[in-house]
Amino acid sequence: MIGYGGPPAREADFQAAWYYSLLLFVVLLLAVTGYLLGRSAVRPMWRAGDRGAALAVAAAVSVAMVLLLSMLVVVALAMLPEAAGRG
């Protein structure tokens, strides 16, 4: 039986943990990069007086970030029982 709560008991557990932590880092990096690019696109439009386009871009970026991060949360919650040893 594999003991949970301590260090990985098998090499495969370590490999899976490494893979998921790398995946988490990449998704968060994608979300932060999208936020920064969206912010840099909205500021000049807002200052130039093109408020409608700025709001449309800000809304599109916000919806994309919410969808991307909600997918990440759903996957993390789905894997939680297995990680805690109850799966």
TIVO-2410 file (N, C-alpha, C; in nm, 3 decimals):
# residues 87
REC num residu      c1      c2      c3 atome chaine
REC   1      M   0.084  -0.118   0.000     N      A
REC   1      M   0.000   0.000   0.000    CA      A
REC   1      M   0.089   0.124   0.000     C      A
REC   2      I   0.042   0.225  -0.068     N      A
REC   2      I   0.117   0.350  -0.079    CA      A
REC   2      I   0.075   0.441   0.036     C      A
REC   3      G   0.171   0.490   0.109     N      A
REC   3      G   0.142   0.582   0.218    CA      A
REC   3      G   0.123   0.724   0.166     C      A
REC   4      Y   0.018   0.790   0.207     N      A
REC   4      Y  -0.008   0.927   0.166    CA      A
REC   4      Y   0.030   1.022   0.277     C      A
REC   5      G   0.058   1.143   0.241     N      A
REC   5      G   0.091   1.245   0.339    CA      A
REC   5      G   0.239   1.267   0.356     C      A
REC   6      G   0.320   1.177   0.308     N      A
REC   6      G   0.465   1.190   0.318    CA      A
REC   6      G   0.526   1.206   0.181     C      A
REC   7      P   0.653   1.178   0.170     N      A
REC   7      P   0.717   1.185   0.039    CA      A
REC   7      P   0.662   1.077  -0.054     C      A
REC   8      P   0.671   1.097  -0.184     N      A
REC   8      P   0.619   0.997  -0.277    CA      A
REC   8      P   0.683   0.860  -0.255     C      A
REC   9      A   0.600   0.758  -0.253     N      A
REC   9      A   0.649   0.623  -0.226    CA      A
REC   9      A   0.706   0.558  -0.352     C      A
REC  10      R   0.665   0.608  -0.467     N      A
REC  10      R   0.712   0.548  -0.592    CA      A
REC  10      R   0.764   0.657  -0.683     C      A
REC  11      E   0.843   0.615  -0.777     N      A
REC  11      E   0.896   0.709  -0.875    CA      A
REC  11      E   0.785   0.769  -0.960     C      A
REC  12      A   0.682   0.691  -0.988     N      A
REC  12      A   0.570   0.741  -1.069    CA      A
REC  12      A   0.495   0.852  -0.996     C      A
REC  13      D   0.483   0.841  -0.864     N      A
REC  13      D   0.416   0.947  -0.788    CA      A
REC  13      D   0.493   1.078  -0.799     C      A
REC  14      F   0.625   1.070  -0.789     N      A
REC  14      F   0.707   1.189  -0.801    CA      A
REC  14      F   0.694   1.249  -0.941     C      A
REC  15      Q   0.695   1.163  -1.042     N      A
REC  15      Q   0.684   1.210  -1.180    CA      A
REC  15      Q   0.550   1.278  -1.203     C      A
REC  16      A   0.442   1.221  -1.151     N      A
REC  16      A   0.310   1.282  -1.166    CA      A
REC  16      A   0.303   1.415  -1.092     C      A
REC  17      A   0.359   1.422  -0.973     N      A
REC  17      A   0.358   1.548  -0.898    CA      A
REC  17      A   0.438   1.655  -0.971     C      A
REC  18      W   0.550   1.617  -1.028     N      A
REC  18      W   0.632   1.711  -1.105    CA      A
REC  18      W   0.556   1.760  -1.227     C      A
REC  19      Y   0.488   1.670  -1.297     N      A
REC  19      Y   0.413   1.706  -1.416    CA      A
REC  19      Y   0.301   1.804  -1.381     C      A
REC  20      Y   0.225   1.775  -1.276     N      A
REC  20      Y   0.113   1.862  -1.241    CA      A
REC  20      Y   0.160   1.997  -1.188     C      A
REC  21      S   0.271   2.000  -1.117     N      A
REC  21      S   0.321   2.130  -1.071    CA      A
REC  21      S   0.371   2.213  -1.188     C      A
REC  22      L   0.431   2.148  -1.287     N      A
REC  22      L   0.475   2.220  -1.407    CA      A
REC  22      L   0.354   2.271  -1.485     C      A
REC  23      L   0.251   2.189  -1.495     N      A
REC  23      L   0.129   2.229  -1.564    CA      A
REC  23      L   0.063   2.348  -1.493     C      A
REC  24      L   0.058   2.344  -1.362     N      A
REC  24      L   0.003   2.454  -1.283    CA      A
REC  24      L   0.081   2.583  -1.308     C      A
REC  25      F   0.213   2.574  -1.309     N      A
REC  25      F   0.296   2.691  -1.333    CA      A
REC  25      F   0.270   2.750  -1.471     C      A
REC  26      V   0.259   2.666  -1.573     N      A
REC  26      V   0.238   2.714  -1.709    CA      A
REC  26      V   0.101   2.780  -1.722     C      A
REC  27      V  -0.002   2.723  -1.663     N      A
REC  27      V  -0.136   2.782  -1.672    CA      A
REC  27      V  -0.141   2.916  -1.599     C      A
REC  28      L  -0.080   2.924  -1.482     N      A
REC  28      L  -0.076   3.052  -1.411    CA      A
REC  28      L   0.006   3.156  -1.486     C      A
REC  29      L   0.116   3.113  -1.547     N      A
REC  29      L   0.196   3.204  -1.628    CA      A
REC  29      L   0.115   3.256  -1.747     C      A
REC  30      L   0.038   3.168  -1.809     N      A
REC  30      L  -0.048   3.208  -1.920    CA      A
REC  30      L  -0.153   3.309  -1.874     C      A
REC  31      A  -0.212   3.287  -1.758     N      A
REC  31      A  -0.313   3.378  -1.707    CA      A
REC  31      A  -0.254   3.515  -1.674     C      A
REC  32      V  -0.139   3.518  -1.609     N      A
REC  32      V  -0.075   3.645  -1.575    CA      A
REC  32      V  -0.031   3.719  -1.700     C      A
REC  33      T   0.023   3.648  -1.797     N      A
REC  33      T   0.064   3.710  -1.923    CA      A
REC  33      T  -0.056   3.768  -1.996     C      A
REC  34      G  -0.166   3.695  -1.999     N      A
REC  34      G  -0.288   3.746  -2.062    CA      A
REC  34      G  -0.341   3.870  -1.994     C      A
REC  35      Y  -0.335   3.871  -1.861     N      A
REC  35      Y  -0.379   3.989  -1.786    CA      A
REC  35      Y  -0.292   4.110  -1.820     C      A
REC  36      L  -0.161   4.090  -1.822     N      A
REC  36      L  -0.070   4.203  -1.850    CA      A
REC  36      L  -0.087   4.253  -1.993     C      A
REC  37      L  -0.102   4.162  -2.088     N      A
REC  37      L  -0.124   4.206  -2.227    CA      A
REC  37      L  -0.257   4.278  -2.242     C      A
REC  38      G  -0.360   4.228  -2.176     N      A
REC  38      G  -0.490   4.294  -2.182    CA      A
REC  38      G  -0.485   4.433  -2.120     C      A
REC  39      R  -0.417   4.444  -2.007     N      A
REC  39      R  -0.405   4.575  -1.941    CA      A
REC  39      R  -0.328   4.673  -2.028     C      A
REC  40      S  -0.222   4.625  -2.093     N      A
REC  40      S  -0.144   4.715  -2.178    CA      A
REC  40      S  -0.220   4.755  -2.304     C      A
REC  41      A  -0.317   4.675  -2.346     N      A
REC  41      A  -0.397   4.711  -2.463    CA      A
REC  41      A  -0.511   4.806  -2.427     C      A
REC  42      V  -0.563   4.794  -2.306     N      A
REC  42      V  -0.680   4.873  -2.267    CA      A
REC  42      V  -0.642   5.017  -2.230     C      A
REC  43      R  -0.530   5.036  -2.162     N      A
REC  43      R  -0.493   5.170  -2.115    CA      A
REC  43      R  -0.485   5.275  -2.227     C      A
REC  44      P  -0.413   5.248  -2.337     N      A
REC  44      P  -0.408   5.351  -2.442    CA      A
REC  44      P  -0.544   5.379  -2.504     C      A
REC  45      M  -0.627   5.277  -2.519     N      A
REC  45      M  -0.760   5.299  -2.576    CA      A
REC  45      M  -0.845   5.385  -2.483     C      A
REC  46      W  -0.837   5.358  -2.354     N      A
REC  46      W  -0.918   5.434  -2.257    CA      A
REC  46      W  -0.873   5.580  -2.253     C      A
REC  47      R  -0.742   5.603  -2.253     N      A
REC  47      R  -0.689   5.740  -2.249    CA      A
REC  47      R  -0.718   5.817  -2.377     C      A
REC  48      A  -0.728   5.745  -2.490     N      A
REC  48      A  -0.757   5.810  -2.617    CA      A
REC  48      A  -0.905   5.843  -2.632     C      A
REC  49      G  -0.986   5.797  -2.538     N      A
REC  49      G  -1.128   5.828  -2.542    CA      A
REC  49      G  -1.212   5.721  -2.610     C      A
REC  50      D  -1.151   5.612  -2.652     N      A
REC  50      D  -1.224   5.504  -2.717    CA      A
REC  50      D  -1.272   5.406  -2.610     C      A
REC  51      R  -1.370   5.451  -2.532     N      A
REC  51      R  -1.413   5.375  -2.414    CA      A
REC  51      R  -1.485   5.245  -2.452     C      A
REC  52      G  -1.560   5.246  -2.560     N      A
REC  52      G  -1.634   5.125  -2.600    CA      A
REC  52      G  -1.541   5.010  -2.635     C      A
REC  53      A  -1.439   5.039  -2.714     N      A
REC  53      A  -1.343   4.935  -2.750    CA      A
REC  53      A  -1.264   4.888  -2.628     C      A
REC  54      A  -1.229   4.981  -2.541     N      A
REC  54      A  -1.155   4.944  -2.420    CA      A
REC  54      A  -1.239   4.853  -2.331     C      A
REC  55      L  -1.367   4.883  -2.317     N      A
REC  55      L  -1.454   4.797  -2.237    CA      A
REC  55      L  -1.472   4.660  -2.301     C      A
REC  56      A  -1.480   4.655  -2.434     N      A
REC  56      A  -1.495   4.527  -2.504    CA      A
REC  56      A  -1.372   4.439  -2.484     C      A
REC  57      V  -1.254   4.499  -2.497     N      A
REC  57      V  -1.129   4.423  -2.477    CA      A
REC  57      V  -1.117   4.378  -2.332     C      A
REC  58      A  -1.148   4.467  -2.239     N      A
REC  58      A  -1.140   4.432  -2.097    CA      A
REC  58      A  -1.238   4.320  -2.062     C      A
REC  59      A  -1.357   4.325  -2.119     N      A
REC  59      A  -1.456   4.220  -2.093    CA      A
REC  59      A  -1.410   4.087  -2.152     C      A
REC  60      A  -1.355   4.089  -2.273     N      A
REC  60      A  -1.307   3.965  -2.335    CA      A
REC  60      A  -1.192   3.904  -2.255     C      A
REC  61      V  -1.100   3.987  -2.210     N      A
REC  61      V  -0.987   3.937  -2.130    CA      A
REC  61      V  -1.038   3.882  -1.997     C      A
REC  62      S  -1.132   3.951  -1.935     N      A
REC  62      S  -1.186   3.905  -1.807    CA      A
REC  62      S  -1.256   3.771  -1.820     C      A
REC  63      V  -1.337   3.754  -1.924     N      A
REC  63      V  -1.407   3.627  -1.945    CA      A
REC  63      V  -1.307   3.515  -1.971     C      A
REC  64      A  -1.206   3.543  -2.053     N      A
REC  64      A  -1.105   3.441  -2.082    CA      A
REC  64      A  -1.029   3.400  -1.956     C      A
REC  65      M  -0.995   3.497  -1.871     N      A
REC  65      M  -0.923   3.464  -1.748    CA      A
REC  65      M  -1.011   3.383  -1.653     C      A
REC  66      V  -1.137   3.420  -1.641     N      A
REC  66      V  -1.227   3.346  -1.553    CA      A
REC  66      V  -1.243   3.202  -1.602     C      A
REC  67      L  -1.260   3.183  -1.733     N      A
REC  67      L  -1.275   3.048  -1.786    CA      A
REC  67      L  -1.148   2.966  -1.768     C      A
REC  68      L  -1.034   3.024  -1.796     N      A
REC  68      L  -0.907   2.953  -1.783    CA      A
REC  68      L  -0.881   2.913  -1.638     C      A
REC  69      L  -0.898   3.006  -1.546     N      A
REC  69      L  -0.872   2.976  -1.406    CA      A
REC  69      L  -0.978   2.884  -1.346     C      A
REC  70      S  -1.102   2.892  -1.394     N      A
REC  70      S  -1.204   2.800  -1.343    CA      A
REC  70      S  -1.176   2.657  -1.389     C      A
REC  71      M  -1.122   2.639  -1.510     N      A
REC  71      M  -1.082   2.505  -1.553    CA      A
REC  71      M  -0.972   2.451  -1.463     C      A
REC  72      L  -0.879   2.536  -1.427     N      A
REC  72      L  -0.770   2.495  -1.338    CA      A
REC  72      L  -0.823   2.454  -1.201     C      A
REC  73      V  -0.917   2.529  -1.148     N      A
REC  73      V  -0.975   2.498  -1.016    CA      A
REC  73      V  -1.054   2.367  -1.022     C      A
REC  74      V  -1.130   2.345  -1.129     N      A
REC  74      V  -1.208   2.222  -1.142    CA      A
REC  74      V  -1.116   2.100  -1.146     C      A
REC  75      V  -1.009   2.108  -1.221     N      A
REC  75      V  -0.915   1.995  -1.229    CA      A
REC  75      V  -0.848   1.973  -1.093     C      A
REC  76      A  -0.811   2.080  -1.026     N      A
REC  76      A  -0.747   2.065  -0.895    CA      A
REC  76      A  -0.842   2.003  -0.793     C      A
REC  77      L  -0.968   2.043  -0.795     N      A
REC  77      L  -1.065   1.984  -0.702    CA      A
REC  77      L  -1.096   1.839  -0.736     C      A
REC  78      A  -1.094   1.806  -0.864     N      A
REC  78      A  -1.119   1.667  -0.904    CA      A
REC  78      A  -1.006   1.576  -0.859     C      A
REC  79      M  -0.883   1.627  -0.855     N      A
REC  79      M  -0.768   1.546  -0.816    CA      A
REC  79      M  -0.746   1.545  -0.665     C      A
REC  80      L  -0.815   1.630  -0.591     N      A
REC  80      L  -0.791   1.642  -0.447    CA      A
REC  80      L  -0.815   1.513  -0.369     C      A
REC  81      P  -0.925   1.439  -0.391     N      A
REC  81      P  -0.943   1.315  -0.314    CA      A
REC  81      P  -0.832   1.213  -0.338     C      A
REC  82      E  -0.784   1.203  -0.460     N      A
REC  82      E  -0.676   1.109  -0.491    CA      A
REC  82      E  -0.547   1.151  -0.421     C      A
REC  83      A  -0.522   1.280  -0.418     N      A
REC  83      A  -0.400   1.329  -0.354    CA      A
REC  83      A  -0.405   1.311  -0.203     C      A
REC  84      A  -0.525   1.317  -0.146     N      A
REC  84      A  -0.539   1.301  -0.002    CA      A
REC  84      A  -0.549   1.154   0.040     C      A
REC  85      G  -0.552   1.064  -0.057     N      A
REC  85      G  -0.557   0.922  -0.026    CA      A
REC  85      G  -0.696   0.867  -0.008     C      A
REC  86      R  -0.796   0.940  -0.052     N      A
REC  86      R  -0.934   0.894  -0.037    CA      A
REC  86      R  -0.993   0.850  -0.170     C      A
REC  87      G  -0.913   0.850  -0.277     N      A
REC  87      G  -0.968   0.819  -0.409    CA      A
REC  87      G  -0.957   0.676  -0.448     C      A
***
